[in-house]
């Protein structure tokens, strides 16, 4: 658990970790080639480390090339950056242990990690079969696998599932065959999984309504460097010409846009002056502009973001005077992973905003704890919440809460750091799944977070 003493302003620089969502895709893709693949800027977080462990269990030769998640940081107020050194690994999947894929241990480990679903595409493409357990991860509502499975079926795979079973068996005895498909939703993991299966399929695969997030673009660019033939990268129409085999490559993971957004919200909510270093600004899309709609000053300085002290920040209204609505949408819309942060930051703004979480019906259920802290929030239904900002006229008060998922966890931490008094956050493993050494990094610039 975290014991958080609120009310402290932070000052200094933060370096975002490597992107969690990209890392899970990129690490899965190493199974597509028997040759050496080197990955840089790998975040040292639970979900990623669990996937690396699964690759080792699968017989992949994994070597850590250096780097350390702990770092020397100058003290609060110094303005010195935290030199977060992410890890680099080499992978060589020359001798994959297919018996482990069939084992109960594989199914158990896969079911505890949602990112494991992306092992399915590479295994199916290269070896002709895979198991896809019903995955774990955040409890944020229905997270169906239909897009993945329908895509595999269109490529010629056969699915077997028994009533009461906890996994799908997927086979492609005669290999996969290219085809045209229109995805029922622009699923990021679904698109990634289908792309990884299609790169080794016979013929041409066309995917319409494909997700086009920067992390998926990164995956496609990496696969092309390995010898794949993918065109349309960055659009929702991908064309993939299947190849016989893929080679090795070297790849650097982008900074985590969710962590960058979390730091922007944290700075505004706590009235802190923070510089976020090396953010890959051009890959952030609409994120900076959406924070500006909350009245937050987001200043670009080269590839850094500077957030000044905010004594107050005022939410904009739409041009017709109606209440501002911030909603998630497929890229280039706003990522749903940041709506929890927008919600908590709005509690101390001047004005009102409607947060509309379209994708997951249970992601707003943590707001009851914010209401306990004194926030003015009306939970309209499982997808919508209206926030009436306090304009800092009333300070949130410390409380005890439990983190239900990664993004709610960081929102709770931001609320606790801005609150009056002491808060306790339980189930912080959820936060650790997505944020590397978050307590150490924030304490280094003035926070008071104790890990118990």
N, C-alpha and C positions, 0 to 999 in steps of 0.2 A: 504494500500500500504506500501511497504518498501522503505525507503530512505537509500541508502547504500553508505557509504564513503569508497572508495576503497584504496588499497595500504597498508593496515595494516597487519603485520604478526601476526599470532596467536601462542600461546604457552601454553600448558597445556594438560589436559586429558578430554576426552569425553566418556560418557557411552551411547551406543545405546539403543533406545527404544525397546519395544516389537514389534515383526514383524506384520505389518499391514495385509499382505496377509494371514498369518496364523490366526490372530485374527478373520477375517471375516468368515473363515471356522469353527473355533472352536466354536465361539458364535452361529453360525447357528445350530451346532450339539446339543446344549442343548435342542432343541425341541424334540429330539428323546427319551428322558426319562422323566418320572414324578418325578424322584428322584433328590436330591440335587447334583449340580455339581459346583465345585470351580475352578475358573480360575485365575492364577497369571500372572503378567507381561503384563497386558492389556494396550496398549498405549492410551494416552489421546489425540486422534486426531479426527477430524470431522467425517470421514467415520465410524470409530468404534463407536463413541458416537451416531451417527444416528442409527446404527444397534441396539445398546443397547436400545435406545428409542423405536424402533419398537418391540423389545421383550417385553418391558413393556406394550406397546399397545396391544400385543397379549395375555396379561394376565400372562406372566411369572413373578414369584416373583424374583425380582432382589435386591440384597443387596450389597452395596459397603463395603468391609471389611477393608478398610484403604489404605493409600498411597496417595501421592500428586504429581501432575505433576510439581509443583514449588519446587525448592530446593535451599538450601544454597550452594553457590559455592565460592571457594576462587578466588581471583582476578587474572587478566591476569599475566602470567609469573610465577605464584607460582608453577605450575606443579601439583596442587591438582585436583583431579577428581571432576567432577560434579556428585553429588549423585542423579541421576535421579531416583525417586521412582515411579515406574509404579503402576497402580492400581490392586487391587484384588477384584473379585466379586464372589458372590454365586448366582446361578440360580436354580430355581425350576419350571419346566414347568408342574405342576400337573393339572392345570385348564386353558387350552389354550382357548382363546376366538375365536372360529371359525367364529363368525359373523363378527369380525373385518377383517378376511381374505377375506371375500366377499365384504367388504366395498370399497367405492370410495376413502376414506382416505388411506387405505392400498395401493391401486394401485398408488395413487399420491406419497406417500412416497417412495414406491419401485422404481418408475420410476426415482427418483432423486438420487438413490444410486445403483450402479452396483452390489455391494456385496450382495444386497438383493436377487439376483437370487438363492443364495445358501440356502435360506429358503425353496425353492421348494422341494428339495429332502426329507428333514426331515418331512415336512408337508404331502407330498404324502405318505411316508412310514408309518407314524403313524396314519394319519387320513383319508387317501384314496382320498384326493383331495387337489389341490393347484391352485393358480393363479400366473402366471409369467408375470408381466408387462415388456414391453420393457424397459430395464434398462438405467439409466443415467451413470455418471462417466466421464472419460476423453474423449475428442473429438480427438481421435488419429487414426480414420479410422474405417473400418468395424469391428465390434466385434460380430459376429454372435452367435446365440444360438443353432444352429443345433445339435451340439454334445450332449448338455443337453437333448434336446427334443427327438432325435432319441434314446438315451439311455433309457429314460423313456418309450418310446413306446416299445422297446424290452423287457422291464420288465413287459409289459402288460398294461400300462396306455393308456388311450384314450385322444387325444388332440382335443380341439375345439377352432377354431379361425375364426373370421368373418373379411371379408375385411374391412379395415378402423379401426378395433379395435386396442386398444393400449395394449392388454394383451392376453395371452394364458390361457385357462382353461384346467386343467389337472385332470383327474379322474382315480381312480383305485377301482371301486366299489367292486370287488371281491378280492382285494388285489394284491400285486405285486408277480411275479413269477421269480425265478432265470433263467438265460440263459447264453449263450455265446455271447459276442459281441466284435467286432474289431472296435475301435474308429477311426473315419476318421481323427482326429488330436489328438495329446497328450495334450489336453486342461487341464490346472490345475483346473480351476473352474468346467469344465465339468466333469472331473474325480471325484472331490470331491462331486459334487452333486449326481452323479450316485452311488458312494460308500455309501453315506448316505441313499439313497433310498434302496439299495440292502441289507443292513445289517438286515432289518426287512422283507425282501422278503422270500417267501417259496422256499426252495431248494437252489441250488448252482449257484452263478453268477461268470462267468469268464470274466475279462476285459483285453483285449490285447491292446497294444499301449497306456496303461495308463500313465498319467504323474507320475513322481516319485520324484518331488521336495521335499526338506526337510520338507516343511510346510505340504505337503500332507502325508508324512511319519508320521509327528506328529499327524495329524488327525486320521490316521489309528491306531496308537498306543493308542491314547486316547479311540477310539471306542472299541478296544480290552479290555482295562481295564474296560470298561462299560459292557463287556460281549459279544461283537461281536466276530466273528471268521473270521479274515482276514489274509491270508497268502500271501507271495510274496512281502511284504512291502519293498520298496526301489528299486524294479524292475518295468519293464513295463508290467508285467503279474500278475494281482491280482486275487486271488480266494477268494470268500466271501461265507461262509456258513450261510444262513439266520437263525436268532434266533427269538424267540417269543417276547422278550422284552429286554430292556437295563436298567442298573442301574446307580447309581451315580459314580463319580470319582473326582479326583483332577488333575489339569494339569497346567504346566508352559509353557508359550509361549516363543519361541526362540527369541534371539536378531534379529533385522531387518537387514538382509544382504544387503538390498538396502541402508539403512542409513550408514552401515559400509563402503560400497563402495563409497558412496557420501563423507564421511569424508576423505577417502584415497585420492580421487581426489582433494578435497578442500585443503588438506595439501600441496600437490605437486604444485597445481596451484598458491597458495599464498606464497610459499616459507616458510611454517610454520613447526614447530616441534610439533607434536601431538602424543599422545598415546591414542589409542582407547581401552577401557577396556571391558573385559568380552564379547568377540565377538562370542563365540562358533565357534572357528576357524575351527574345523573339519567339520562343516556344510556349510562352505563358498564355497566349490567346487573349480571351476576354477578362481574365482574372483581375489584372490591375484596374481596368475600367469599372468593373463591378464594385470593387472596394471604393473607388472614387464616388460612386453613386450613394454610398453611405456617408459621404463627406470626409473621407480619409484621404490625406495627401500622400500620394504614392509617386515619389520622384525618381525617375530613371537617371542613373549616373553611370554611363558606359554600360557594363553588364551587371551593375549592382542596382539595388533598390534602397533608397533612403526614406525612412519614415520619421518625421520630426515629432516632437512632443505635441500631443493633442489634448488641450484642456477641454475642448468640446468638439464634436463633429455632428453635422446635421444631415439627415437623410433627404435626398432629393425627392421631389414629386414628379409624376409624369407631366407632360406638357399641358394636359387638360386638367391638371390639379388633382387627379386621383392618386390613391395611395400607391407607393412604389411596390412592385412585385419583383422578387428575385427567385427565379426558378431554374432548375437544372435542365439540361438538354444535351443530346449527343454533340460531340465536337463538330464545329467550333463553338458550341454553346458552353454554358458553365458546367463544370464537372460536379456531379452530385456529392463527391467526397468533401467538398468545401461548404456545403449548406449548413452543417452544424456549426462551423466557425462563424459564418455570416450571422446566424441566428443569435449566438451568444454576444457577438460584438454589437449587434443592434440594441441590446438591452440597455446600453449606456449612451446611445445616440440621442439626438434631439429629433423627434418625429416618429413616424410609424412605418412599418414595412410588413408585407405579407411574404412569408417564406413558403414556397410551393415545392415540396419534394415529390416529384412525379414518379420516380423509379422504384422506390422502396417504401412500403407502407408502415414499417416499424421504426424508421430511422429518427422520427421526431419524439419518440416516447420518453426520451431522457429529459424533456423540458419540465417535467414535474419537479425535478431537483432544482432547476433554475428558479421555478416559482417559489419553492421553499426558501431559496436564498433572497427572495424579494423582487425577482424580475416580474414585469407585467407582460404576461404572455397568455393569449387565448388559443388553445389547441382546437382548431375548427373541426378537424377530422384527421384520420391517420396520415394525410398527405400535406396538410396546410396548418400553419401557425401564424397568428398575427402578433407582432411585438410592438409594444408601446414603449419607446425609449425613455429612460429616466433623465437624460441630459446631465448626468452626474449629480443631480439634486438628491438622489438617494443611492447609497452605496450598497451593493450586494453584501450579504452577511455570510460568514463561513458556516459550513454544514458538513455532514457526512454523506457520501454518495458512492455508488458503484458504477464502474464503467461498463456499459453493455457492448460497445464495439470500439474500434480504433478511433473513428472520427468523433463520436460522442465523447470519448475519453479525453481527446485533446481539447475539445470545447469546454469540458468540465474543468480541466487544468487551467485554461485561460480564465474562466469564471472565478476559480479559487484564487488565482494570483491577483485578481483585481478586487477581491472581496475584503471586507473588514473582518479581521479575526482569523481563526485557524480552520482549515477544511481538511478532511480526510477523504482520499479517493481510494477505494478498494478495487480489486481485480485489475491492477495496473498492467498485468500481462497483455491485456488488450492494447494498451498504449505502446508497450514495448514491441508489439508485433509490427508497428509501423513507424516508430520514431526512435532513432538510435540515440541512446544515452541522453535523453531529453532533459533529465534532471540535472546532470552534470553540466550540460551545455548552457542551460538557462541560469543555473547558479553562478556560473563564471562571469555573467554580466549583471548580477545583482538580485536574482531570484532567491527565495528561501524555500527550497523544496527538500524534504528529507525522505529518503527511501527507507521504509521500515520492513 
